């Protein structure tokens, strides 16, 4: 697993620090975000993979038991009904690492954030 003292230079480096099965989950999530926000740029911010478009769009990160997805508080409020079965907080959604990530929902949230950041 990654060390907190070393910030990866890019998303590929970040993903490479995890076991192969987690890398596959992260790559699929990354592809979903890229398709939903084709004009966004990738960077590392807050030591997490970040998609940037007129400001931070979304972040994600892998943990021992879940994948954290961070679409800003507005991205959670707008989809709160669809997110009921996941643990959420003000700006975070936790997808259990042992269950499929709801890619269609992630796509809708990212598209919502693109519209929001484009205003």
C-alpha positions in Angstrom: 0.0 0.0 0.0 1.0 3.6 -0.5 2.9 5.5 2.1 1.4 8.8 3.3 4.7 10.6 3.0 5.1 10.0 -0.7 2.7 11.8 -3.0 2.4 10.1 -6.4 3.3 12.3 -9.4 0.2 11.3 -11.4 -2.8 9.0 -11.3 -1.0 6.1 -12.9 1.6 6.2 -10.1 -1.2 6.4 -7.5 -3.1 3.4 -9.0 0.2 1.4 -9.3 0.6 1.4 -5.5 -2.4 -0.9 -4.9 -2.9 -4.6 -5.4 -4.0 -5.7 -9.0 -7.6 -6.3 -8.1 -7.9 -2.8 -6.6 -6.0 -1.3 -9.6 -8.7 -2.8 -11.9 -11.4 -1.1 -9.8 -9.6 2.2 -9.9 -8.9 2.1 -13.6 -12.6 1.4 -14.4 -13.7 4.3 -12.2 -11.1 6.5 -13.9 -12.4 5.5 -17.3 -16.0 6.3 -16.3 -14.9 9.7 -15.0 -12.9 10.4 -18.2 -15.9 9.6 -20.4 -18.3 11.7 -18.4 -15.8 14.7 -18.3 -13.7 14.5 -21.4 -12.4 18.0 -21.1 -11.3 17.6 -17.5 -7.6 17.3 -16.7 -6.1 14.8 -14.3 -3.9 15.7 -11.4 -3.0 14.7 -7.9 -4.6 17.0 -5.3 -4.9 16.3 -1.6 -2.7 13.2 -2.4 -5.7 11.7 -4.4 -6.5 11.3 -8.1 -8.4 14.5 -9.0 -10.2 15.6 -12.1 -10.1 19.3 -12.7 -12.4 21.5 -14.9 -12.8 25.1 -13.8 -11.9 23.9 -10.3 -11.8 20.5 -8.7 -14.5 18.3 -10.2 -14.2 15.0 -8.4 -11.5 13.0 -6.5 -11.3 9.3 -5.7 -9.1 7.2 -3.4 -8.7 3.6 -2.4 -8.8 2.4 1.2 -8.7 -1.0 2.9 -12.5 -1.6 2.8 -13.8 1.0 0.3 -13.3 3.3 -2.6 -13.8 6.9 -1.6 -15.5 9.1 -4.2 -15.5 12.9 -3.6 -17.9 14.8 -5.8 -18.2 17.9 -3.5 -21.2 18.3 -1.2 -23.5 19.3 -4.1 -22.8 16.1 -6.0 -24.0 14.1 -2.9 -27.1 16.3 -2.2 -28.3 16.1 -5.8 -28.2 12.3 -5.8 -29.0 11.5 -2.2 -31.9 9.2 -3.0 -29.7 7.1 -5.3 -26.9 7.1 -2.7 -29.0 5.8 0.2 -27.4 2.4 0.3 -23.9 3.8 0.5 -22.2 5.5 3.4 -21.9 9.2 2.7 -20.7 12.3 4.5 -20.8 16.0 3.5 -18.4 15.5 0.6 -17.7 11.8 0.3 -19.3 8.6 -0.8 -17.9 5.2 0.3 -18.3 2.3 -2.2 -17.5 -1.0 -0.6 -14.4 -2.5 -2.1 -16.0 -5.9 -2.4 -19.0 -4.8 -4.4 -19.3 -3.4 -7.9 -19.1 0.4 -8.1 -22.3 1.8 -9.6 -20.6 3.2 -12.8 -23.9 4.6 -14.3 -24.5 6.6 -11.1 -20.8 7.8 -11.0 -21.3 9.0 -14.6 -24.4 11.0 -13.7 -22.7 12.6 -10.7 -19.7 13.5 -12.8 -21.9 15.0 -15.5 -23.7 17.0 -12.9 -20.4 18.3 -11.5 -19.3 19.2 -15.1 -22.4 21.3 -15.6 -22.0 22.9 -12.2 -18.3 23.8 -12.7 -19.0 25.1 -16.2 -21.4 27.8 -14.9 
